Amino acid sequence: MKMNKIIFTTCLLLSLFSCKEKTDTSTSNAYKNEDIETIDKQTATPKFSDPNGCSQYTTLYEALPHLDTYKNMEFRTMECMFQKQSETASWTSLNTSYFDPESKNKMVVNFYEINGDVTVERDVINMVKTTYNEFTNMADFYKSSLTIFENASVNIMESNSEDEYSSATYLCSHKDKFALLIKIEMLGQMNLEKVDSFIKDYLQAISSKPLN
């Protein structure tokens, strides 16, 4: 049974990444003013958006940080999933991604809400707890130093050099109803301290009020 849990958890972790009038008659100045206004408009345009209607899942959507950028990474997509397993059991997931086109670093946040007695195969909270309690004494699994949420652990797949990409998956839960799986891929070698430092600000930006 323990080996099945290990296989299941490992597979799941690996599958997870206005115009103003001008009196100046100079044509060149007019072009410059238009260019500046265009840049200002582009800069002011928010990147965070919800084209898939994920705001219908109010609890997760309101708790989620609506960040245009994070650690030099730009917001890319947000997708949502809902599955009803019975009249009393369902789960919802909001999946948000960020990407840095220069460094190619990326982060994918899977935010889950579990309602009712969801089956073990789908219960990500049980998986988070199992990882924290049983796997953090194994190679590449570590207990996180962050205590913002419960059962926080990190699985790290470190590269052999600074010229290669490393990946890590941060897992945690909240009140046996919510869970976070955050996968990051970064250029260079990686350790627990680096992962915790990288995601700390994001975790602190999550609004706890909708989750309580």
C-alpha positions, 0 to 999 in steps of 0.5 A, a space after each residue: 500500500 505504501 509503495 502504491 502511494 509512492 508511485 501515485 504521488 511521484 506520478 502526480 508530481 511529475 505531471 505537474 509547470 486617453 488622447 490629449 489635444 496638442 497646440 504644438 504645430 510640430 509634426 515630430 513632437 506630435 508623433 512623439 506624444 502619440 508614441 508616449 501615450 501608446 506606451 503608457 496605455 500598454 503599460 497600464 493594461 493589466 495582464 491578469 485576466 479571466 477569459 475562461 470564467 474562473 471567477 465563478 468559483 468565487 472562493 478560490 478566485 478571490 483568494 488567488 493573487 491577481 498578479 500581473 507579474 511575479 519575480 520577473 515572470 508575466 501572467 500567461 493563463 488561468 484555467 479552471 476545472 470542476 468535477 462533481 463525483 456525487 451529490 455530496 462530493 466535488 473538487 475544483 481547481 484553478 490553474 494559473 501560470 507565469 512565464 519569463 520569456 528571457 530566462 524561460 523560468 516559469 511557475 504553475 499554481 494549482 489551487 484546489 478546493 475539496 468538498 465532501 468525501 472525494 475518492 482517494 484517487 482524486 483527493 489531493 489533500 491526502 496526497 499532500 499529507 502523505 508527502 509531508 508525513 512519509 516522503 520527506 525523509 526520502 531523497 529529493 523531498 523536504 519539509 518546507 520552512 514556511 508555515 503559512 499553510 499546513 503540511 508544506 513540503 517540497 520535491 526538488 529535481 535539481 540540475 547538475 549545473 547552473 547552465 541547466 534547468 531545475 524544477 521543484 514542486 511545493 505542496 501544502 494544504 489548509 483546513 483539510 479543504 484547500 490545497 496548493 501545488 506550485 511547480 517552478 522551473 528555474 535556470 540553475 541549481 536549486 535547494 530548499 532555501 531557494 525554493 522557499 524564498 522564491 515562493 514566499 511572497 506569492 503565498 503571503 499574497 494569497 487572501 486567507 479571508 475567503 478560505 476561512 
